[in-house]
Amino acid sequence: MKKRVSCIILSLIMLCSFAVGCSNSQGDSQETTGSSQTTESQSGSESSEKTVVLNEEEPIEMVYWVLGGSGGNREIQYQATADAYMEKHPNVNITIELEVGNQTERAQKLYTMLVSGSGPDVFHCNGIHVHDYATSDLIYPIEEFAEVKAEMQNFREASLEDASQNGILYALPIRANSVEFFWNKDHFREVGLDPESPPTTWEEFKEYAIKLTKKDENGNTIRYGAYPGFHSDLQQCAHFWYSLFFNLGGELVTDGKATFNSEAGVRSIQYWDELINELGVSPTDLIDGGFESGLVSMDVSGEWNILIYSDVPDLDFGFSRMPRWEESSEDMPVAGLGGQYLAIPSFVPEEKLPWAIDFILFSCGPEEQMRYVEAEIGTTGRTDVLDDPFFETETGQMYATAIDNLEYAKMEYAPEFIELSNLLGNALQEVILNGRDAQEALDEAATKYQEIYDQSQEE
């Protein structure tokens, strides 16, 4: 265990920011007066199921660890959820601990707390961390509770898969997201493209990017046709690249062997290389404010930018699912899956466990999730809220697209995933920035990953 913990802590130190980036009054939650405890009801002779019993007379203090620094509105809404829960349950006091800093610092601090057996009673974590926490027995398998199982049917399967290990659910999504793209409708009109018809294939995406790119009289690029996701941040770079790779049927690891250096991997890198280096229609890194300021015509990012772009005066933009490769079938994933999840440490005191479960169900329930969507702090993995009138509004239709896109998103995970993503990101950088051969760069990354993976299996 010590070697495993050391390995994961080292991985988290290497982690770069991912936002992927960077929640209802739970009417179905069973509440009765009595001792706060979990009870087991028999379902057959060999299986048991826990249920939640809450003691409203017992004072409960809970610490809720929230990933901060991503926008004041999110923090306001998370506090509003805690306030609503405390109003419903006057015996409960929830203290929010807002953790700021970059993703690496926050993840390292959280993992250190979990390993030491101290920390919050409920916390936010990125989906890519759930698997490592579960493997190390640091978080509680919430699927053991009947109330959680009943709620699972209301979420996109993909958003639950990202929080499951060996088929067992360990967390619920408080925010779910994948990758989509935006386009500037005025730029489309300017070059004769239909502003209501975005590219649906990667070949069309390339053709549109060529038309949309503008140069001055000296040949200097003054507007890029597209930003496809290439990034100096290794994790972020890999995250956006998965949209190309997964849609070609690519698999990161198969039966314990690295397979990201396949034809799908090579072709996906070569596509970026063509856009950036051969055609010059894409920048070599993210341009801060590039889409808002008109320096980029098509922007690969996600629903987290809907609010930002909506606040820009006179920016007429569209929002759509990612393009596909022409030969790809309709059921193939078009993006990697991301988001933030609510989990419970495995060491949470027994008297707090039912309350922690109930608070997660409350936060991830339809009423609170719609609070978050309408406040435009992120989308939801729930499917039972799509008949809400909000989704008939212009902004709501964009969020509905993002929710629907979860059906076409694929979980970004493999054993030793953080090391894998860093190796992939570095290979992408080598090809795009240094002109290295794509197959050669991926083969080297695969060899290094295989060594890391094999060593982890020996430990």
Contacts in CASP RR format, 6 or more apart in sequence:
PFRMAT RR
TARGET T0000
AUTHOR 0000-0000-0000
METHOD contacts of the structure
MODEL  1
MKKRVSCIILSLIMLCSFAVGCSNSQGDSQETTGSSQTTESQSGSESSEK
TVVLNEEEPIEMVYWVLGGSGGNREIQYQATADAYMEKHPNVNITIELEV
GNQTERAQKLYTMLVSGSGPDVFHCNGIHVHDYATSDLIYPIEEFAEVKA
EMQNFREASLEDASQNGILYALPIRANSVEFFWNKDHFREVGLDPESPPT
TWEEFKEYAIKLTKKDENGNTIRYGAYPGFHSDLQQCAHFWYSLFFNLGG
ELVTDGKATFNSEAGVRSIQYWDELINELGVSPTDLIDGGFESGLVSMDV
SGEWNILIYSDVPDLDFGFSRMPRWEESSEDMPVAGLGGQYLAIPSFVPE
EKLPWAIDFILFSCGPEEQMRYVEAEIGTTGRTDVLDDPFFETETGQMYA
TAIDNLEYAKMEYAPEFIELSNLLGNALQEVILNGRDAQEALDEAATKYQ
EIYDQSQEE
1 136 0 8 1.000
3 459 0 8 1.000
4 135 0 8 1.000
4 136 0 8 1.000
4 456 0 8 1.000
4 459 0 8 1.000
5 115 0 8 1.000
5 136 0 8 1.000
7 416 0 8 1.000
7 456 0 8 1.000
7 459 0 8 1.000
8 111 0 8 1.000
8 132 0 8 1.000
8 136 0 8 1.000
9 108 0 8 1.000
9 111 0 8 1.000
9 112 0 8 1.000
9 115 0 8 1.000
11 132 0 8 1.000
11 416 0 8 1.000
11 418 0 8 1.000
11 419 0 8 1.000
12 104 0 8 1.000
12 107 0 8 1.000
12 108 0 8 1.000
12 111 0 8 1.000
12 129 0 8 1.000
12 418 0 8 1.000
13 104 0 8 1.000
13 108 0 8 1.000
14 104 0 8 1.000
14 418 0 8 1.000
14 419 0 8 1.000
14 422 0 8 1.000
15 103 0 8 1.000
15 104 0 8 1.000
15 107 0 8 1.000
15 108 0 8 1.000
15 235 0 8 1.000
15 418 0 8 1.000
16 103 0 8 1.000
16 104 0 8 1.000
16 233 0 8 1.000
16 234 0 8 1.000
16 235 0 8 1.000
16 236 0 8 1.000
16 422 0 8 1.000
17 102 0 8 1.000
17 103 0 8 1.000
17 104 0 8 1.000
17 233 0 8 1.000
17 235 0 8 1.000
17 236 0 8 1.000
18 103 0 8 1.000
18 126 0 8 1.000
18 128 0 8 1.000
18 233 0 8 1.000
18 235 0 8 1.000
18 236 0 8 1.000
18 239 0 8 1.000
18 338 0 8 1.000
19 70 0 8 1.000
19 103 0 8 1.000
19 304 0 8 1.000
20 126 0 8 1.000
20 177 0 8 1.000
20 179 0 8 1.000
20 239 0 8 1.000
20 304 0 8 1.000
20 338 0 8 1.000
20 339 0 8 1.000
21 70 0 8 1.000
21 236 0 8 1.000
21 304 0 8 1.000
22 70 0 8 1.000
22 103 0 8 1.000
22 304 0 8 1.000
22 339 0 8 1.000
22 340 0 8 1.000
23 81 0 8 1.000
23 174 0 8 1.000
23 175 0 8 1.000
23 363 0 8 1.000
23 364 0 8 1.000
23 365 0 8 1.000
23 368 0 8 1.000
23 369 0 8 1.000
23 371 0 8 1.000
23 372 0 8 1.000
23 380 0 8 1.000
24 362 0 8 1.000
24 364 0 8 1.000
24 365 0 8 1.000
24 366 0 8 1.000
24 367 0 8 1.000
24 368 0 8 1.000
24 369 0 8 1.000
24 370 0 8 1.000
25 84 0 8 1.000
25 88 0 8 1.000
25 362 0 8 1.000
25 365 0 8 1.000
25 367 0 8 1.000
25 368 0 8 1.000
26 147 0 8 1.000
26 358 0 8 1.000
26 361 0 8 1.000
26 362 0 8 1.000
26 365 0 8 1.000
28 147 0 8 1.000
28 150 0 8 1.000
28 151 0 8 1.000
28 361 0 8 1.000
29 52 0 8 1.000
29 147 0 8 1.000
29 358 0 8 1.000
29 361 0 8 1.000
29 362 0 8 1.000
30 51 0 8 1.000
30 52 0 8 1.000
30 53 0 8 1.000
30 146 0 8 1.000
30 147 0 8 1.000
31 52 0 8 1.000
31 54 0 8 1.000
31 56 0 8 1.000
31 358 0 8 1.000
32 53 0 8 1.000
32 54 0 8 1.000
33 54 0 8 1.000
33 55 0 8 1.000
33 56 0 8 1.000
33 57 0 8 1.000
34 53 0 8 1.000
34 54 0 8 1.000
34 55 0 8 1.000
34 56 0 8 1.000
34 57 0 8 1.000
35 53 0 8 1.000
35 55 0 8 1.000
35 58 0 8 1.000
36 53 0 8 1.000
36 54 0 8 1.000
36 55 0 8 1.000
36 58 0 8 1.000
36 60 0 8 1.000
36 351 0 8 1.000
36 352 0 8 1.000
36 354 0 8 1.000
36 355 0 8 1.000
37 53 0 8 1.000
37 55 0 8 1.000
37 350 0 8 1.000
37 351 0 8 1.000
37 354 0 8 1.000
38 50 0 8 1.000
38 51 0 8 1.000
38 52 0 8 1.000
38 53 0 8 1.000
38 145 0 8 1.000
38 350 0 8 1.000
38 353 0 8 1.000
38 354 0 8 1.000
39 50 0 8 1.000
39 51 0 8 1.000
39 53 0 8 1.000
40 48 0 8 1.000
40 49 0 8 1.000
40 50 0 8 1.000
40 51 0 8 1.000
41 48 0 8 1.000
41 49 0 8 1.000
41 51 0 8 1.000
41 146 0 8 1.000
42 48 0 8 1.000
43 49 0 8 1.000
49 144 0 8 1.000
49 145 0 8 1.000
49 146 0 8 1.000
49 149 0 8 1.000
50 144 0 8 1.000
50 145 0 8 1.000
50 146 0 8 1.000
51 145 0 8 1.000
51 146 0 8 1.000
51 147 0 8 1.000
52 145 0 8 1.000
52 147 0 8 1.000
52 354 0 8 1.000
52 357 0 8 1.000
52 358 0 8 1.000
53 354 0 8 1.000
54 89 0 8 1.000
54 354 0 8 1.000
54 355 0 8 1.000
54 358 0 8 1.000
55 91 0 8 1.000
56 89 0 8 1.000
56 91 0 8 1.000
57 91 0 8 1.000
58 91 0 8 1.000
58 351 0 8 1.000
59 91 0 8 1.000
59 93 0 8 1.000
60 89 0 8 1.000
60 91 0 8 1.000
60 92 0 8 1.000
60 93 0 8 1.000
60 351 0 8 1.000
60 352 0 8 1.000
60 355 0 8 1.000
61 93 0 8 1.000
61 95 0 8 1.000
62 92 0 8 1.000
62 93 0 8 1.000
62 94 0 8 1.000
62 95 0 8 1.000
62 121 0 8 1.000
62 122 0 8 1.000
62 352 0 8 1.000
62 355 0 8 1.000
62 356 0 8 1.000
62 359 0 8 1.000
63 94 0 8 1.000
63 95 0 8 1.000
63 97 0 8 1.000
63 119 0 8 1.000
63 120 0 8 1.000
63 121 0 8 1.000
63 122 0 8 1.000
64 78 0 8 1.000
64 82 0 8 1.000
64 94 0 8 1.000
64 95 0 8 1.000
64 96 0 8 1.000
64 97 0 8 1.000
64 120 0 8 1.000
64 121 0 8 1.000
64 122 0 8 1.000
64 123 0 8 1.000
64 359 0 8 1.000
65 97 0 8 1.000
65 99 0 8 1.000
65 110 0 8 1.000
65 119 0 8 1.000
65 120 0 8 1.000
65 122 0 8 1.000
65 123 0 8 1.000
65 124 0 8 1.000
66 75 0 8 1.000
66 78 0 8 1.000
66 96 0 8 1.000
66 97 0 8 1.000
66 98 0 8 1.000
66 99 0 8 1.000
66 123 0 8 1.000
66 124 0 8 1.000
67 99 0 8 1.000
67 106 0 8 1.000
67 124 0 8 1.000
67 340 0 8 1.000
68 74 0 8 1.000
68 75 0 8 1.000
68 98 0 8 1.000
68 99 0 8 1.000
68 100 0 8 1.000
68 101 0 8 1.000
68 106 0 8 1.000
69 75 0 8 1.000
69 98 0 8 1.000
69 100 0 8 1.000
69 101 0 8 1.000
73 307 0 8 1.000
73 375 0 8 1.000
73 376 0 8 1.000
73 377 0 8 1.000
74 377 0 8 1.000
75 98 0 8 1.000
76 375 0 8 1.000
77 371 0 8 1.000
77 372 0 8 1.000
77 375 0 8 1.000
77 377 0 8 1.000
78 96 0 8 1.000
79 96 0 8 1.000
80 371 0 8 1.000
81 362 0 8 1.000
81 363 0 8 1.000
81 368 0 8 1.000
81 371 0 8 1.000
82 94 0 8 1.000
82 96 0 8 1.000
84 362 0 8 1.000
84 368 0 8 1.000
85 92 0 8 1.000
85 94 0 8 1.000
85 359 0 8 1.000
85 362 0 8 1.000
85 363 0 8 1.000
86 92 0 8 1.000
86 93 0 8 1.000
86 94 0 8 1.000
88 362 0 8 1.000
89 355 0 8 1.000
92 355 0 8 1.000
94 359 0 8 1.000
97 120 0 8 1.000
99 106 0 8 1.000
99 109 0 8 1.000
99 110 0 8 1.000
100 106 0 8 1.000
103 126 0 8 1.000
107 125 0 8 1.000
107 126 0 8 1.000
107 129 0 8 1.000
110 123 0 8 1.000
110 125 0 8 1.000
111 129 0 8 1.000
111 133 0 8 1.000
111 138 0 8 1.000
113 119 0 8 1.000
113 120 0 8 1.000
114 133 0 8 1.000
114 138 0 8 1.000
114 139 0 8 1.000
114 345 0 8 1.000
115 136 0 8 1.000
115 138 0 8 1.000
117 345 0 8 1.000
117 347 0 8 1.000
119 345 0 8 1.000
120 345 0 8 1.000
121 344 0 8 1.000
121 345 0 8 1.000
121 348 0 8 1.000
121 352 0 8 1.000
121 355 0 8 1.000
121 356 0 8 1.000
122 342 0 8 1.000
122 343 0 8 1.000
122 344 0 8 1.000
122 356 0 8 1.000
122 359 0 8 1.000
122 360 0 8 1.000
123 342 0 8 1.000
123 343 0 8 1.000
123 344 0 8 1.000
123 345 0 8 1.000
124 174 0 8 1.000
124 340 0 8 1.000
124 341 0 8 1.000
124 342 0 8 1.000
125 133 0 8 1.000
125 171 0 8 1.000
125 340 0 8 1.000
125 341 0 8 1.000
125 343 0 8 1.000
126 338 0 8 1.000
126 339 0 8 1.000
126 340 0 8 1.000
126 341 0 8 1.000
127 162 0 8 1.000
127 163 0 8 1.000
127 171 0 8 1.000
127 338 0 8 1.000
127 339 0 8 1.000
127 340 0 8 1.000
127 341 0 8 1.000
128 338 0 8 1.000
128 412 0 8 1.000
128 413 0 8 1.000
128 417 0 8 1.000
128 418 0 8 1.000
130 139 0 8 1.000
130 162 0 8 1.000
130 163 0 8 1.000
130 164 0 8 1.000
130 165 0 8 1.000
130 170 0 8 1.000
130 171 0 8 1.000
130 341 0 8 1.000
130 343 0 8 1.000
131 165 0 8 1.000
131 413 0 8 1.000
131 417 0 8 1.000
132 417 0 8 1.000
132 418 0 8 1.000
133 139 0 8 1.000
133 170 0 8 1.000
133 343 0 8 1.000
134 141 0 8 1.000
134 165 0 8 1.000
134 166 0 8 1.000
134 168 0 8 1.000
134 170 0 8 1.000
135 165 0 8 1.000
137 346 0 8 1.000
138 345 0 8 1.000
138 346 0 8 1.000
139 170 0 8 1.000
139 171 0 8 1.000
139 343 0 8 1.000
139 344 0 8 1.000
139 345 0 8 1.000
139 346 0 8 1.000
140 170 0 8 1.000
140 343 0 8 1.000
140 344 0 8 1.000
140 345 0 8 1.000
140 346 0 8 1.000
140 348 0 8 1.000
140 353 0 8 1.000
141 168 0 8 1.000
141 169 0 8 1.000
141 170 0 8 1.000
142 148 0 8 1.000
142 169 0 8 1.000
142 170 0 8 1.000
142 171 0 8 1.000
142 172 0 8 1.000
142 343 0 8 1.000
142 344 0 8 1.000
142 357 0 8 1.000
142 360 0 8 1.000
143 149 0 8 1.000
143 152 0 8 1.000
143 168 0 8 1.000
143 169 0 8 1.000
143 170 0 8 1.000
145 357 0 8 1.000
147 357 0 8 1.000
147 358 0 8 1.000
147 361 0 8 1.000
148 169 0 8 1.000
148 172 0 8 1.000
148 357 0 8 1.000
148 360 0 8 1.000
148 361 0 8 1.000
151 172 0 8 1.000
151 361 0 8 1.000
151 364 0 8 1.000
151 365 0 8 1.000
152 160 0 8 1.000
152 169 0 8 1.000
154 365 0 8 1.000
154 366 0 8 1.000
154 382 0 8 1.000
154 383 0 8 1.000
154 384 0 8 1.000
155 172 0 8 1.000
155 173 0 8 1.000
155 381 0 8 1.000
155 382 0 8 1.000
155 383 0 8 1.000
156 176 0 8 1.000
156 381 0 8 1.000
156 382 0 8 1.000
156 383 0 8 1.000
156 403 0 8 1.000
156 406 0 8 1.000
156 407 0 8 1.000
158 337 0 8 1.000
158 406 0 8 1.000
158 407 0 8 1.000
158 409 0 8 1.000
158 410 0 8 1.000
158 411 0 8 1.000
159 173 0 8 1.000
159 176 0 8 1.000
159 337 0 8 1.000
159 381 0 8 1.000
159 406 0 8 1.000
160 169 0 8 1.000
160 172 0 8 1.000
160 173 0 8 1.000
161 337 0 8 1.000
161 411 0 8 1.000
162 173 0 8 1.000
162 337 0 8 1.000
162 338 0 8 1.000
162 339 0 8 1.000
162 341 0 8 1.000
162 411 0 8 1.000
162 412 0 8 1.000
162 413 0 8 1.000
163 169 0 8 1.000
163 170 0 8 1.000
163 171 0 8 1.000
163 172 0 8 1.000
163 173 0 8 1.000
163 341 0 8 1.000
163 343 0 8 1.000
164 170 0 8 1.000
170 343 0 8 1.000
171 341 0 8 1.000
171 342 0 8 1.000
171 343 0 8 1.000
172 341 0 8 1.000
172 342 0 8 1.000
172 360 0 8 1.000
172 361 0 8 1.000
172 364 0 8 1.000
173 339 0 8 1.000
173 340 0 8 1.000
173 341 0 8 1.000
173 342 0 8 1.000
173 364 0 8 1.000
173 380 0 8 1.000
173 381 0 8 1.000
174 340 0 8 1.000
174 341 0 8 1.000
174 342 0 8 1.000
174 363 0 8 1.000
174 364 0 8 1.000
174 369 0 8 1.000
174 372 0 8 1.000
175 339 0 8 1.000
175 340 0 8 1.000
175 372 0 8 1.000
175 377 0 8 1.000
175 378 0 8 1.000
175 379 0 8 1.000
175 380 0 8 1.000
176 337 0 8 1.000
176 338 0 8 1.000
176 339 0 8 1.000
176 379 0 8 1.000
176 380 0 8 1.000
176 381 0 8 1.000
176 403 0 8 1.000
176 406 0 8 1.000
177 302 0 8 1.000
177 303 0 8 1.000
177 304 0 8 1.000
177 337 0 8 1.000
177 338 0 8 1.000
177 339 0 8 1.000
177 378 0 8 1.000
177 379 0 8 1.000
177 402 0 8 1.000
178 302 0 8 1.000
178 335 0 8 1.000
178 336 0 8 1.000
178 337 0 8 1.000
178 338 0 8 1.000
178 402 0 8 1.000
178 405 0 8 1.000
178 406 0 8 1.000
178 408 0 8 1.000
178 409 0 8 1.000
179 239 0 8 1.000
179 240 0 8 1.000
179 242 0 8 1.000
179 243 0 8 1.000
179 300 0 8 1.000
179 301 0 8 1.000
179 302 0 8 1.000
179 322 0 8 1.000
179 335 0 8 1.000
179 336 0 8 1.000
179 409 0 8 1.000
180 300 0 8 1.000
180 301 0 8 1.000
180 302 0 8 1.000
180 303 0 8 1.000
180 319 0 8 1.000
180 320 0 8 1.000
180 321 0 8 1.000
180 322 0 8 1.000
180 335 0 8 1.000
180 401 0 8 1.000
180 402 0 8 1.000
180 405 0 8 1.000
181 198 0 8 1.000
181 298 0 8 1.000
181 299 0 8 1.000
181 300 0 8 1.000
181 301 0 8 1.000
181 302 0 8 1.000
181 319 0 8 1.000
181 320 0 8 1.000
181 322 0 8 1.000
181 323 0 8 1.000
182 291 0 8 1.000
182 298 0 8 1.000
182 299 0 8 1.000
182 301 0 8 1.000
182 302 0 8 1.000
182 305 0 8 1.000
182 309 0 8 1.000
182 317 0 8 1.000
182 318 0 8 1.000
182 319 0 8 1.000
183 198 0 8 1.000
183 297 0 8 1.000
183 298 0 8 1.000
183 299 0 8 1.000
183 317 0 8 1.000
183 318 0 8 1.000
183 320 0 8 1.000
184 291 0 8 1.000
184 294 0 8 1.000
184 296 0 8 1.000
184 297 0 8 1.000
184 298 0 8 1.000
184 315 0 8 1.000
184 316 0 8 1.000
184 317 0 8 1.000
185 195 0 8 1.000
185 196 0 8 1.000
185 316 0 8 1.000
185 317 0 8 1.000
185 318 0 8 1.000
186 195 0 8 1.000
186 316 0 8 1.000
187 212 0 8 1.000
187 223 0 8 1.000
187 225 0 8 1.000
187 294 0 8 1.000
187 297 0 8 1.000
188 194 0 8 1.000
188 195 0 8 1.000
188 208 0 8 1.000
188 212 0 8 1.000
188 297 0 8 1.000
189 195 0 8 1.000
191 211 0 8 1.000
191 212 0 8 1.000
192 211 0 8 1.000
193 208 0 8 1.000
193 211 0 8 1.000
193 212 0 8 1.000
195 316 0 8 1.000
198 208 0 8 1.000
198 298 0 8 1.000
198 318 0 8 1.000
198 320 0 8 1.000
199 205 0 8 1.000
199 207 0 8 1.000
199 208 0 8 1.000
199 298 0 8 1.000
199 323 0 8 1.000
200 323 0 8 1.000
200 324 0 8 1.000
201 323 0 8 1.000
201 324 0 8 1.000
201 325 0 8 1.000
201 326 0 8 1.000
202 244 0 8 1.000
202 271 0 8 1.000
202 323 0 8 1.000
202 324 0 8 1.000
202 325 0 8 1.000
202 326 0 8 1.000
203 326 0 8 1.000
204 323 0 8 1.000
205 226 0 8 1.000
205 228 0 8 1.000
205 298 0 8 1.000
205 323 0 8 1.000
206 271 0 8 1.000
206 274 0 8 1.000
206 275 0 8 1.000
206 279 0 8 1.000
206 281 0 8 1.000
208 225 0 8 1.000
208 226 0 8 1.000
208 297 0 8 1.000
208 298 0 8 1.000
209 224 0 8 1.000
209 225 0 8 1.000
209 226 0 8 1.000
209 275 0 8 1.000
209 279 0 8 1.000
209 281 0 8 1.000
209 282 0 8 1.000
209 297 0 8 1.000
209 298 0 8 1.000
210 225 0 8 1.000
210 279 0 8 1.000
210 281 0 8 1.000
211 225 0 8 1.000
212 223 0 8 1.000
212 224 0 8 1.000
212 225 0 8 1.000
212 226 0 8 1.000
212 281 0 8 1.000
212 297 0 8 1.000
212 298 0 8 1.000
213 221 0 8 1.000
213 223 0 8 1.000
213 224 0 8 1.000
213 225 0 8 1.000
213 279 0 8 1.000
213 280 0 8 1.000
213 281 0 8 1.000
213 297 0 8 1.000
214 221 0 8 1.000
214 222 0 8 1.000
214 223 0 8 1.000
215 221 0 8 1.000
215 222 0 8 1.000
216 222 0 8 1.000
221 280 0 8 1.000
222 295 0 8 1.000
223 294 0 8 1.000
223 295 0 8 1.000
223 296 0 8 1.000
223 297 0 8 1.000
224 280 0 8 1.000
224 281 0 8 1.000
224 282 0 8 1.000
224 283 0 8 1.000
224 287 0 8 1.000
224 295 0 8 1.000
224 296 0 8 1.000
224 297 0 8 1.000
225 281 0 8 1.000
225 282 0 8 1.000
225 296 0 8 1.000
225 297 0 8 1.000
225 298 0 8 1.000
226 275 0 8 1.000
226 281 0 8 1.000
226 282 0 8 1.000
226 296 0 8 1.000
226 297 0 8 1.000
226 298 0 8 1.000
226 299 0 8 1.000
226 300 0 8 1.000
227 282 0 8 1.000
227 283 0 8 1.000
227 286 0 8 1.000
227 287 0 8 1.000
227 290 0 8 1.000
227 291 0 8 1.000
227 296 0 8 1.000
227 298 0 8 1.000
227 299 0 8 1.000
227 300 0 8 1.000
228 240 0 8 1.000
228 272 0 8 1.000
228 275 0 8 1.000
228 276 0 8 1.000
228 282 0 8 1.000
228 300 0 8 1.000
229 236 0 8 1.000
229 237 0 8 1.000
229 240 0 8 1.000
229 241 0 8 1.000
229 286 0 8 1.000
229 300 0 8 1.000
229 301 0 8 1.000
230 237 0 8 1.000
230 240 0 8 1.000
230 241 0 8 1.000
230 272 0 8 1.000
230 276 0 8 1.000
230 282 0 8 1.000
230 283 0 8 1.000
230 284 0 8 1.000
230 285 0 8 1.000
230 428 0 8 1.000
230 432 0 8 1.000
231 237 0 8 1.000
231 240 0 8 1.000
231 285 0 8 1.000
231 286 0 8 1.000
232 285 0 8 1.000
232 286 0 8 1.000
232 429 0 8 1.000
234 421 0 8 1.000
234 422 0 8 1.000
234 424 0 8 1.000
234 425 0 8 1.000
234 426 0 8 1.000
234 429 0 8 1.000
235 418 0 8 1.000
235 421 0 8 1.000
235 422 0 8 1.000
235 425 0 8 1.000
237 424 0 8 1.000
237 425 0 8 1.000
237 428 0 8 1.000
237 429 0 8 1.000
238 421 0 8 1.000
238 422 0 8 1.000
238 424 0 8 1.000
238 425 0 8 1.000
238 428 0 8 1.000
239 336 0 8 1.000
239 338 0 8 1.000
239 412 0 8 1.000
239 421 0 8 1.000
240 300 0 8 1.000
241 268 0 8 1.000
241 269 0 8 1.000
241 272 0 8 1.000
241 424 0 8 1.000
241 425 0 8 1.000
241 428 0 8 1.000
242 335 0 8 1.000
242 336 0 8 1.000
242 410 0 8 1.000
242 412 0 8 1.000
243 300 0 8 1.000
243 322 0 8 1.000
243 334 0 8 1.000
243 335 0 8 1.000
243 336 0 8 1.000
244 267 0 8 1.000
244 268 0 8 1.000
244 271 0 8 1.000
244 272 0 8 1.000
244 325 0 8 1.000
245 260 0 8 1.000
245 264 0 8 1.000
245 265 0 8 1.000
245 268 0 8 1.000
246 332 0 8 1.000
246 333 0 8 1.000
246 334 0 8 1.000
246 335 0 8 1.000
246 336 0 8 1.000
246 410 0 8 1.000
247 322 0 8 1.000
247 324 0 8 1.000
247 325 0 8 1.000
247 328 0 8 1.000
247 332 0 8 1.000
247 333 0 8 1.000
247 334 0 8 1.000
248 263 0 8 1.000
248 264 0 8 1.000
248 265 0 8 1.000
248 267 0 8 1.000
248 268 0 8 1.000
248 325 0 8 1.000
248 328 0 8 1.000
248 332 0 8 1.000
249 264 0 8 1.000
249 328 0 8 1.000
249 332 0 8 1.000
250 259 0 8 1.000
250 260 0 8 1.000
250 262 0 8 1.000
250 264 0 8 1.000
250 265 0 8 1.000
251 259 0 8 1.000
251 260 0 8 1.000
251 262 0 8 1.000
252 258 0 8 1.000
252 259 0 8 1.000
252 260 0 8 1.000
252 414 0 8 1.000
252 420 0 8 1.000
253 259 0 8 1.000
253 260 0 8 1.000
253 414 0 8 1.000
253 415 0 8 1.000
253 420 0 8 1.000
253 453 0 8 1.000
256 415 0 8 1.000
256 453 0 8 1.000
257 450 0 8 1.000
258 420 0 8 1.000
258 445 0 8 1.000
258 446 0 8 1.000
258 447 0 8 1.000
258 449 0 8 1.000
258 450 0 8 1.000
258 453 0 8 1.000
259 446 0 8 1.000
260 420 0 8 1.000
260 424 0 8 1.000
260 442 0 8 1.000
260 445 0 8 1.000
260 446 0 8 1.000
261 439 0 8 1.000
261 442 0 8 1.000
261 443 0 8 1.000
261 445 0 8 1.000
261 446 0 8 1.000
265 438 0 8 1.000
265 442 0 8 1.000
266 438 0 8 1.000
266 439 0 8 1.000
266 442 0 8 1.000
269 427 0 8 1.000
269 428 0 8 1.000
269 431 0 8 1.000
269 432 0 8 1.000
269 438 0 8 1.000
269 441 0 8 1.000
269 442 0 8 1.000
270 438 0 8 1.000
272 282 0 8 1.000
272 428 0 8 1.000
272 431 0 8 1.000
272 432 0 8 1.000
273 431 0 8 1.000
273 432 0 8 1.000
273 435 0 8 1.000
273 438 0 8 1.000
275 281 0 8 1.000
275 282 0 8 1.000
276 282 0 8 1.000
276 283 0 8 1.000
276 284 0 8 1.000
276 432 0 8 1.000
277 432 0 8 1.000
277 435 0 8 1.000
283 296 0 8 1.000
284 432 0 8 1.000
284 433 0 8 1.000
287 295 0 8 1.000
287 296 0 8 1.000
289 295 0 8 1.000
290 296 0 8 1.000
290 299 0 8 1.000
291 299 0 8 1.000
291 301 0 8 1.000
291 305 0 8 1.000
291 309 0 8 1.000
291 317 0 8 1.000
292 308 0 8 1.000
292 309 0 8 1.000
292 312 0 8 1.000
292 315 0 8 1.000
299 305 0 8 1.000
300 322 0 8 1.000
302 402 0 8 1.000
303 319 0 8 1.000
303 378 0 8 1.000
303 379 0 8 1.000
303 398 0 8 1.000
303 399 0 8 1.000
303 402 0 8 1.000
304 378 0 8 1.000
306 319 0 8 1.000
306 376 0 8 1.000
306 395 0 8 1.000
306 398 0 8 1.000
306 399 0 8 1.000
306 402 0 8 1.000
307 376 0 8 1.000
307 377 0 8 1.000
309 315 0 8 1.000
309 317 0 8 1.000
310 376 0 8 1.000
310 395 0 8 1.000
318 398 0 8 1.000
319 398 0 8 1.000
319 401 0 8 1.000
319 402 0 8 1.000
320 401 0 8 1.000
321 334 0 8 1.000
321 335 0 8 1.000
321 401 0 8 1.000
321 404 0 8 1.000
321 405 0 8 1.000
321 408 0 8 1.000
322 334 0 8 1.000
322 335 0 8 1.000
322 405 0 8 1.000
323 334 0 8 1.000
324 332 0 8 1.000
324 334 0 8 1.000
332 408 0 8 1.000
333 408 0 8 1.000
333 409 0 8 1.000
333 410 0 8 1.000
334 405 0 8 1.000
334 408 0 8 1.000
334 409 0 8 1.000
335 405 0 8 1.000
335 408 0 8 1.000
335 409 0 8 1.000
335 410 0 8 1.000
336 409 0 8 1.000
336 410 0 8 1.000
336 411 0 8 1.000
336 412 0 8 1.000
337 406 0 8 1.000
337 409 0 8 1.000
337 410 0 8 1.000
337 411 0 8 1.000
337 412 0 8 1.000
338 409 0 8 1.000
338 412 0 8 1.000
342 360 0 8 1.000
342 363 0 8 1.000
342 364 0 8 1.000
344 353 0 8 1.000
344 356 0 8 1.000
344 357 0 8 1.000
344 360 0 8 1.000
348 356 0 8 1.000
362 368 0 8 1.000
364 382 0 8 1.000
365 382 0 8 1.000
366 382 0 8 1.000
366 384 0 8 1.000
366 385 0 8 1.000
369 380 0 8 1.000
369 381 0 8 1.000
369 382 0 8 1.000
369 385 0 8 1.000
370 380 0 8 1.000
370 385 0 8 1.000
370 388 0 8 1.000
370 390 0 8 1.000
372 378 0 8 1.000
372 380 0 8 1.000
373 379 0 8 1.000
373 380 0 8 1.000
373 385 0 8 1.000
373 390 0 8 1.000
373 396 0 8 1.000
373 399 0 8 1.000
374 390 0 8 1.000
376 395 0 8 1.000
376 399 0 8 1.000
378 399 0 8 1.000
379 399 0 8 1.000
379 402 0 8 1.000
379 403 0 8 1.000
380 403 0 8 1.000
381 403 0 8 1.000
381 406 0 8 1.000
382 403 0 8 1.000
383 403 0 8 1.000
386 400 0 8 1.000
386 403 0 8 1.000
390 396 0 8 1.000
390 399 0 8 1.000
391 397 0 8 1.000
391 399 0 8 1.000
391 400 0 8 1.000
412 421 0 8 1.000
414 420 0 8 1.000
415 453 0 8 1.000
415 456 0 8 1.000
416 449 0 8 1.000
416 452 0 8 1.000
416 453 0 8 1.000
416 456 0 8 1.000
419 449 0 8 1.000
419 452 0 8 1.000
420 449 0 8 1.000
423 445 0 8 1.000
423 448 0 8 1.000
423 449 0 8 1.000
424 445 0 8 1.000
426 445 0 8 1.000
427 441 0 8 1.000
427 442 0 8 1.000
427 444 0 8 1.000
427 445 0 8 1.000
428 441 0 8 1.000
430 436 0 8 1.000
430 441 0 8 1.000
431 437 0 8 1.000
431 438 0 8 1.000
431 441 0 8 1.000
END
